[in-house]
Structures are given as structure tokens and as C-alpha cells.
Amino acid sequence: MEIVMSAVIGLIFAVAIYLMLSRNIIRVLIGTLMLSHSVHLILLTMSGLQRGAPPLLFLEAGAYSDPLPQALILTAIVINFGVTAFVSVLVYRTYKEHKTADLYDLRGAKDE
Amino acid sequence: MTILHLAVLAPFLFAILVPFLFKYFRKVHTGWFVLFVPLILFIYFLSYISVTSDGQAVMQRMEWVPSLGINFDLYVDGLSLLFALLITGIGTLVILYSIFYLAGKEERLNHFYVYIMLFMGAMLGVVLSDNIIVLYVFWEITSISSSLLISYWYAKKASVYGAQKSMYITVFGGLSMLGGFSLLYVMAETFSIREMIGNADLILNHDLFLAAMILVLLGAFTKSAQFPFHIWLPDAMEAPTPVSAYLHSATMVKAGIYLVARLTPVFAGGAEWFWIITAAGIFTMAWGAISAVRQKDLKAILAFSTVSQLGMIMSLLGAGSAAFYYMDGDNALYTTAILAAVFHLINHATFKGSLFMVAGIIDHETGTRDIRKLGGLMTIMPITATISVIGLAAMAGLPPFNGFLSKELFFTGITNVAQYDMWNGDTIGMLLPVIAWIASIFTFAYSAIIFFRTFRGKFKPDMLPVKEVHEAPAGLLISPIVLVAAVLMISFFPNILAYSIIEPAMMSILPGILGEGSNFYVDIYHWHGINLELMMTLGAVIIGTIIYVTMNKWSKLGIYQNEQDIMTTVYDNGYDALIKGSQVLTRIQMTGMLRDYIVYMVIFIVLIMFYTMFRFEGFQISMENASEIGIFMYLILAALVITIMLLPRVNNRMTAIILAGFVGFLVAFIFTVFRAPDLALTQLMVETVSVILFMAVFYHLPNLTKDNIAPLTKAINIVVAGSAGLMVALVSMSAFTYGQTTPFDAISEYFIENSVELAGGYNMVNVVLVDFRGLDTMLELLVLGIAALGAISMIKLKVKEDDDV
């Protein structure tokens, strides 16, 4: 399972990078979102999958899934949401100011 | 902290006071206050003569970074003391001279004297430090203060050019030297020069010996203006003349000489040290002397002359290093060169210092230093002319002046090489006296040019910017007169210095060569009988005179007309190429496109990751312990793969949002399957809000169009993205494999055991978040707050029409 998951994660990561290399700013935004999905899944996969019950102690199971990666991922999801919101507004504002969503046209002044 | 430490730090401490003295005592020239510092230090260092002339040395320790072996240890022996006396003695005279030289109302004296004080302290630090790291720090401060002083009149373009040039060259050398010092530390396992000399055997037989030697010599050669690094010195002449007299002839340029002399016991004894230093020195001597004849600016002639004389002292140190091979201190065959080096060092400081001051006086009184405009000043400035005659005669090596004495010793030292029966001394070594002789011909010629072109010939008042030319004021004349008096004193009573200054300095350059209690034989006298050395001097005078007399003929040649040094052309072109090259490189790199920056980053990370992982066999993939795959998981993963693959192809913004959202929900589903209910809940919430947010934002954006990317760029994008994905997949697999095979327990056991006991919670993830790592979570809220603030201000921000966003 972990090996298959890793392959799928690699695929998500590759597509995310590919999207970030696009000309259109919307694709870049979606790319960053995909990037964070793949990272969350890596964190989960690295500790091993399906090793016991969910980390809820009242289940009184013999073994539990590792709670630490889950806590980290939870933090990451929330932070990522903040970043996504910020970048979305940034994209919106950039378009409003420059009237283009094409990153090739958004290059700085020529003589920098 | 001892008095000795205080002596080194005193100029730095005084530098702090200088701006205040300048500000609150405008009526008094700041130089009068500063004058006391070198004067007191000079008297203080004189008291050490009694110690060093007995062959003793003083070591004062002060801990700085003892854990790294870096201590502010000061060491006074014959060599250090000689330099300390030069620095403070010449320093006193130079500051006295500068009081009258920089008498203008608008001179920024506060800057000038701060830089001079910085330099003086740093230079004392260089010659007195026993620890090479401390020495290095002071060494760089001398480079910096030298540059600051060269650019003192910073409105002049040439000043800035000269300052920049000297900075680049000497700091390049300084950094090389630091490399050499590090290698020395690796070999000797100490930063102390004393201990290195003790461990010289370890260093001599080490593989890094040659590398360390070359790096250290780069430092010494750049500082002491040896070919091809000499080009900064003539351009440094843009500095005010007191600075030229002080830094660029008497003290700072001799720091390289000091370093070579100081490290002779560490490195000497091999053919490399002998030949590199002797050859570089003798070639520099000839190059400098020949170039000096081509110059038209008085100070430029003196600058090239300094280059030449430094080369001479350097070659003597090289030739004398053979003493460490023979270890025979009583044999003057090897030690005469060192004697000549030390003696000429002192002589050069006296006569060249006075000549620079004279050049300054002429500049000050006539408004020019161009020998084509000067002439006939003998009757107008008789005192200046007298000073010059003595200084120039000493420089040209005419009897009975001190320059003659040291030049005779130099000839003896350098012809002795031909009698060395090793290192090709008897074959290639025969060339050395020949080159030395040619150089001294030109030395005589340029000395003659300075004198006759300035003081004899026709007075040309219409070519001078100053209307009425007269003798310099007494204040300007005091310092050169004192120096010339020193020249005369050494000329007639050279043996005053023999056992008080020269012999102790020789002892520190050549320690361990003499038997216990014995001394080097130092007896300097004028008449040695009619011998080779005297013949060489005579020949040099005759041919030098011929060169001067025929000057009108050869001065029409192009080589005379264009006085620029060939190495300066190399430097200028190299400098331009460097600027252009880096601009081209920057243009390639800084394209202003996000895509390029991401490509650079990803390529770099992927390459370094693959390299490291393959280098240390980091990739390990094993199916062992992997969990079972349920049928439904195949379905979920298939859906995920298909959605992901579709994403880049979509050309509709709504479809793109929906697909992205779908991926998010699938991830939430995966979380559920993999026993992470909290994650699944959060992911669902966040994904829902995100999709709504995207819809709100994308509504205002234009619809997606097919990306118009060149096929090659697209191919590169695919390769870059693919390799990044491959890397992540491999790292993820390896991380899992290692997690299963390493014998360490997961730290999560702690949370499983203590959640209820310590925090009273049953949901471990929640307990970790709000209790065990509560501070993290709190800061996470802060991050969210900042993001929200940023988003709001971005929406509200009003931008003026002409603002560039």
C-alpha cells in the first residue's frame, strides 16, 4: 500500500510542479494547492498506513495509528488554507491592477 | 590587558575622540592632538630596545576565543620592534608634516585622522600579533584604511579608481592568506607563530606545505606590491602625500616583507621558498626601476621606485633563506642577505619618506608634480633641494650615504647565491646579480631624472599653476629634515644600529641557526677594497649617466610616451570583462519570470537530492511490512490519478475548480480510510471553503486559455516536473522503508501513554495540538491572522494611477 501511495504522491507532486510552470496564474494557484495535498499525503504515508485503530483512546484498541504525523498534517492543512486564501486575493488583485493573468506579461521592467 | 595591549589599541581608542576634537576645537588643527599618540608610542617602544638587543623577547597574553585557540597574544622581538619603531617614528613625522600639508580650511580632517589612527593601530597589530588570526584581522584593517585614505579626496575620479584597485588587489591577497593560514593551522594545529616555528618539521614534510606557502605568499606579494600585483601602488599615489609617505612607502607596503621575514623560520629551507621569493623580488626590482624611468609624475616615479626597492628587499629575504638549509650561522655567505634586507628596510624608510615629503612640498608650492613642467627650483627652494640631493643620492646608492652601504651589502648577498652549491644557485643563480645590476642602473637614472628635471634646467613659471613660487614654510620642512638627518646619521655611523636594532631583527628572522649565546656578526663599513660590488656600483653610475644624458633621444619613443603599465591594462580589461560577464550571467538568471525561478529551484533541489541519495545509497525500497491494499482503495486511487492527469488539460476555470475540489475531497476520503478522522473532517471543511473562495476569486478572472508555450519549453517543463515527482516518490518510499527497518521506537508512544494521564483527553491528535504542542497551535492562529490581514489590506488597498505595483 505505502509503495503504491508513494507513486501516486509522486504523480500529484509532478502535476503540481507542472502546473506551477504554467503561464496562467490560475494554474499556478491550483498547482500550489496540489503541492500541499501531496505533502500531506507523504507525511501520512511515511509513518506507515493502517497500523491499528484511529488515535482515539476510548476505542481501547491494542494499537493506534501514529498521532504525531496527523497532528502535523492538521496544522499544515490549516496553514495551507491561510496561504491559499492570501494567494487567491493576491492573484485577484494582480489581475485587477495589471489586467492580465499571463505571467509572461507580468515580468518586471526590462532594465532591472 | 597589559600596557603593550593598550599600546596597540591606543590609536583605535584615540580614533573615537578625533571627531569630537575636530568639532569642538576648530581653531586648533586636529593634527596637533593626534601627534601625541605616535610620539608617546615611539618613546614607549624605544624602551624595548634594551630587552631585544639582549636577544630576549616579550610575550603578553590575552585570551580572546581560547576555545578556538585564538588569543590576542602580543610578541615583541627584534623584528617586531623594528617595525613598531618605524610605524610610530615615521608616523610621528608624517602627522607633523600633514598638519602643514592639509592646512586648508575645508579639509575633512576628522576623516583623515580617524583613518590614519585606524591604520596605525592595525599596523602595530600586524607586526606585534603572535596569533595569525589576529594578525589577519589587523592585516585587513590596514587594507581598508589604506583604501579610505587613497579615496580621501573622493570627488576625484582617479582617487576612487586607485582606492578600488588597491582594495581589490590587497583584499584578494588577504583572503588567499587566510586560506594559507587555515592550512598552516591544519598542519601545525596552532594559530601561534611561536608554536609554528617550534613545529616547523611537521609543516615542512606535510602534503599541504606548498599550497599553504603559495597562498601566504599571495598575501605578502599583493601587500608589498610585487609583480604582477604592483599595479595598485602607483594608483595609490592619488592619496594625500603624507599618506603616500607613510602607508605606501614606509610602513604598509612593508607588511608583506614583514610577513615573509616572520614566516621564514616556518617555510624556509626548501628550494621553492628560495626561488619564488628571490625570483619575484628580483624581477619586481628590475620592472619597477625600468617603469620608474618612464614616469613623468614625481610621485609616480617614487611609487615605481618603491616597487623596485620592495622587490630588492624581498629578493634578499629569499636569498637569505638558504641559511636554514645550511644551518651555519657563522658563515656570512648566507646571512649577509638577511643583514642587507633589514638594513635596507630601515634606509628605505628614511630616504623614501623624505623624498615623498619633498615631492609633496614641490606639489604644494608649485601646484604640479609633472617633471615636464618643473625645473630650475634649486635657487628658489634651496633647502628642499638639499634634502632631495641627500635623499636621492641615498636612493641611487652613491657613497657615502646609507643607500650605498645597503646596496653594497645587497650586491654581496645576491652574488653569494652563485656560490650556493644547490638549487641551481651556481647556474640560474648567476642571472640574479645581472638583473640586480640592470635594475640599479635604472635606479640611478630615475634618481638623476628627479633631481635634474626638478631642480636644474630652466625655471618655467608660465607652465606652473602657482604664480609666485617660493621655499616651503618651516613646518613642512621639519619632517623631511629629520628624516634626512637620520639618513646622514646612518650614513656616517651605521654601526649605531648594528647591535641595537639590526642584529636582534636578524635573530628573529633566523632563529635557531646560531649556537647558544653567540651573535650574528654585523659590521657595516664603507671601504671594502676594490671588489666586485664596488665595480658594479661604478658601472651602474656610468651607464645610468649615459641613459640620463641621452634622455632627449629616447624620450621620443612610444614606450616612453605611453607610461601605462602593461599589467594595468590587463587589470582594466579584466575588470570590465568581470562586470560585463556578471551582467550577462544576471540577465540569464534573473528573467523576471516565475516559471524560470521555479525551474532553477526544482532542478537544484532534485540534483542535490539525487546526488546525495545515490552517493550515500539512500534510496532503499522494500515491500516488507507494507500494508494490504483493499479493492476500494484501487478505485479511489484510480479516480485520484485520472483527476490529477486531467487538471493540466482543462481550459475552463469552473471545471478546473471542480476538479481541484474533487482532488481535495478524495484526499479527505483517503484520510478516512487511513484512520485519520480529524484530518478528514478538517480537510472537508477547508476544501469546501476553498472551493467557494476560488469561485469568488475566479469569477473576476478571465477564463483559462490554452497555454501558449514553446514546444521545447514545454518538454523541459515536463522533464523538470517529472523528475521532481520521481524524487518525491523515491524519498517517500525510502522514508517508509527506513522507518520499518531502523530499531528506534516512534516518539508517539509518549503521546499514547500520556494523553489521558497528563492532558485528560482521549483524542490524541487533539491533545497533541492543543496541549503538548499548544504554543505551536497558538502561533498558527497568528499566521492565519496575518494572512487574513494581508488579504483584507490587499483588497482595500488603493493604488494611485502612476504607482508601479
Interface residues (C-beta under 8 A of the other chain):
Chain A: M1 E2 I3 V4 M5 S6 A7 V8 I9 G10 L11 I12 F13 A14 V15 A16 I17 Y18 L19 M20 L21 S22 R23 N24 I25 I26 R27 V28 L29 I30 L33 M34 H37 S38 H40 L41 I42 L44 T45 M46 S47 G48 L49 Q50 R51 G52 A53 P54 P55 L56 L57 F58 Y64 S65 D66 P67 L68 Q70 A71 I73 L74 T75 I77 V78 I79 N80 F81 G82 V83 T84 A85 F86 S88 V89 L90 V91 Y92 R93 Y95 K96 E97 H98 A101 L103 Y104 R107 G108 A109 E112
Chain B: M590 T591 G592 M593 L594 R595 I598 V599 V602 I621 M623 N625 A626 S627 E628 I629 M633 L637 L640 V641 I644 M645 L647 P648 R653 A656 A660 V663 G664 V667 I670 F671 V673 F674 R675 A676 P677 D678 L679 T682 Q683 V686 V689 S690 L693 F694 V697 F698 H700 L701 P702 L704 T705 D707 N708 I709 N717 I718 V720 A721 G722 A724 G725 L726 M727 V728 A729 L730 V731 S732 M733 A735 F736 G739 Q740 A746 I747 S748 F751 I752 S755 V756 Y762 N763 M764 V765 V768 L769 R773 D776 T777 E780 V783 L784 I786 A787 A788 G790 A791 M794 I795 L797 V799 D804 V805
